Amino acid sequence: MRDRESLETKQLEVISLQDCNASARGDYIVQGLISPADHVVMIGNPGSGKSVIAPLLAYSIATGRPIFNRRVNPGPALYLSPEDG
């Protein structure tokens, strides 16, 4: 059994879009928005367009097509929509 003190915990870090753009990371999934180690969660008011943007973003990543005038490195994308049951 593992000792609790030996387990490492990771903290969730929330950064602004400005901080993300200013990041020194050279690799990206979506240039200036998403890096390879990131997890993306979209939160907003009802009717704000999350259900339109999220699958579009996933499609762009899966195909490597630019989105929002930003370059995209293709890769796997998982889109979950809990609102659709």
Secondary structure per residue as TSV (DSSP state, phi and psi in degrees):
chain	resnum	aa	ss	phi	psi
A	1	M	-	360.0	136.7
A	2	R	-	-77.3	143.4
A	3	D	-	-77.7	134.4
A	4	R	G	-56.6	-35.2
A	5	E	G	-69.3	-23.0
A	6	S	G	-84.8	-13.9
A	7	L	-	-78.6	134.7
A	8	E	-	-91.5	141.3
A	9	T	-	-115.1	143.9
A	10	K	-	-105.1	138.1
A	11	Q	-	-98.2	141.9
A	12	L	-	-77.6	127.3
A	13	E	-	-112.0	121.7
A	14	V	-	-103.8	125.2
A	15	I	-	-124.2	157.0
A	16	S	-	-79.6	165.4
A	17	L	H	-61.9	-37.1
A	18	Q	H	-61.4	-45.3
A	19	D	H	-63.4	-38.5
A	20	C	H	-64.7	-44.1
A	21	N	H	-65.6	-32.5
A	22	A	H	-84.1	-5.0
A	23	S	-	-59.9	145.7
A	24	A	-	-86.0	0.0
A	25	R	-	-63.2	131.7
A	26	G	-	-91.7	-26.5
A	27	D	-	-91.2	154.9
A	28	Y	-	-155.6	159.8
A	29	I	S	-96.3	-55.3
A	30	V	B	-117.0	117.6
A	31	Q	T	-52.5	123.7
A	32	G	T	77.8	-0.5
A	33	L	T	-124.9	-47.5
A	34	I	B	-131.5	124.8
A	35	S	-	-101.8	165.9
A	36	P	T	-56.6	-30.5
A	37	A	T	-88.7	-1.6
A	38	D	-	-80.4	150.8
A	39	H	-	-115.6	137.4
A	40	V	-	-112.2	129.5
A	41	V	-	-127.4	128.9
A	42	M	-	-103.0	125.8
A	43	I	-	-128.7	135.2
A	44	G	-	-175.1	173.3
A	45	N	-	-66.5	154.5
A	46	P	T	-56.7	138.1
A	47	G	T	81.2	7.5
A	48	S	S	-84.4	-5.9
A	49	G	S	103.6	8.3
A	50	K	H	-58.6	-42.4
A	51	S	H	-71.3	-13.7
A	52	V	H	-93.0	-45.2
A	53	I	H	-71.3	-41.7
A	54	A	H	-59.9	-50.3
A	55	P	H	-68.5	-31.1
A	56	L	H	-63.7	-42.7
A	57	L	H	-63.9	-45.0
A	58	A	H	-62.2	-42.3
A	59	Y	H	-62.2	-42.8
A	60	S	H	-61.8	-42.9
A	61	I	H	-67.2	-43.4
A	62	A	H	-64.2	-32.7
A	63	T	H	-100.7	-15.2
A	64	G	T	79.4	13.0
A	65	R	-	-80.8	141.8
A	66	P	-	-58.4	149.9
A	67	I	B	-139.8	139.4
A	68	F	T	54.4	37.7
A	69	N	T	58.3	32.2
A	70	R	B	-123.7	142.9
A	71	R	-	-71.0	150.4
A	72	V	B	-131.5	130.4
A	73	N	-	-91.0	122.3
A	74	P	-	-67.2	150.8
A	75	G	-	-175.5	-179.9
A	76	P	-	-68.6	144.9
A	77	A	-	-137.2	138.5
A	78	L	-	-122.1	123.1
A	79	Y	-	-113.0	119.8
A	80	L	-	-114.0	134.3
A	81	S	-	-128.4	85.9
A	82	P	G	-65.4	-19.2
A	83	E	G	-70.0	-20.2
A	84	D	G	-89.9	4.2
A	85	G	-	77.4	360.0
